[in-house]
Amino acid sequence: MIVRLAAALAAAPLARSRAAEVAASDARLDTATTEYGGSRCYVARPRSGAVRLPTVIVLHDERGLGARMEDMARRAAVAGFAAIAPELSSARGDEPIGNLVALTDQVAARPESGKLGCLGFSSGGTLALELAARRETIVAAVAFYAALPAVLEVPRIKARMLLPLAENDPEINTRVPAYEAALNAAGVQNAIHVYPGTDHDFHDDSVARHHAEAAALAWSRTVAFLKDALP
């Protein structure tokens, strides 16, 4: 935990201004701020979409729910999903996963929610994996360069898994072989992609480690994966 926090703090000076890929005023979308499971959430969905839509829970990294994560929710909505991005950075201890479980149960019970998936970055990716092990209503999980949970949780996972990883990320990658072996042993359908020449946070266009080509490919694979898993 100390190492991950240090990495997040080290990234802060590298932050740079960015333009949203999908503007908050985009006429294709309806957006709002609401509360699910006791957490403030940014919600985006296609304006012309069906009443019932596949739903993706978008989980922020160590920097919390900010402009980038709201943009990621809108990008998911443009791709055809209802997207819900909770603010979990103020939670402590086991509160983030507890709040996320409560959010998932509440969202799953709503008539407008189709199949549920989750998409997380860094610490949010870890939460996505933990959530998949706790709720069978999650049928697909994407975890970008996430610190991997204990393999003991893997047999409880029923979701399909996609793990986009950075090549130069030894702290994360050293645990991947054991986690992949556990997924395969448990019969969990998974795909793991390592992006050459990339570092942790390569998908984040607000930091200097951003790798535009790899980020674009990883996002296209993410959308394809979620569309296939959440028809």
C-alpha positions, 0 to 999 in steps of 0.5 A: 500500500505504501509503495502504491501511494508513493507511485501515485504521489510521484505521478502528480507532478507529471500531470498535464492539462488534457481535453476531454475526449467526450465533452460533458455537453455532448448531445449524444449523452445524458449525464447526472450526479446521483448516489448509489450504495452511499457513494456519490456517482457520476452517471452517463448513458446514451440519450437515444439508447434503449431504456434497459442498457448493459451497465459498466461501473467505472472505478477510478485510480488513486487520484479519485473521481475527477475529470478523467474518470468522468470522461471515461464514463462518457466514453463508455456511454458513447460506446453504448453502455450506461456508465456509473463512476463512483467516488470512493477515495474518501473511504478507508479500510474495507469501506471501498469494497463494501460500498462498491458491493452495496452500489452493485446490489442497488444498481443490479436491482434497477429495471433499467440495468442490463448485464453488469460489468466493471472497468477499473484503473490501477487501484480501481482495477484491483477493486474490479477484481475484488468485486468480481469475486464477491458478486456473481451479478458482475459478468465481465471485469476489466482491470488496467495495470491492477495490483492483483488480489489473493489467488484464494479469491479466484475460485469465486469469480464467475465473470469474464476477465480482461487484464491490460498490463504495462510492460514496464511495471514489475511491481504488478507483473511479478504476480501475474503468472500465479494469478493467471494460473489460478484463473485458468485452474478455476475455469475463469475465461480471461485475456491478458494483454501486455503492451510493449514499451509502456509504463504503469498509467499508460492509458492516462492521458493526463500524465507523461507516461501516457502511451497514445497508441497503446491506450487506443488499442487497449480501449478498443479491446476493452469496448469489444470485450464488454460488448461481447460479454454484456450483450 
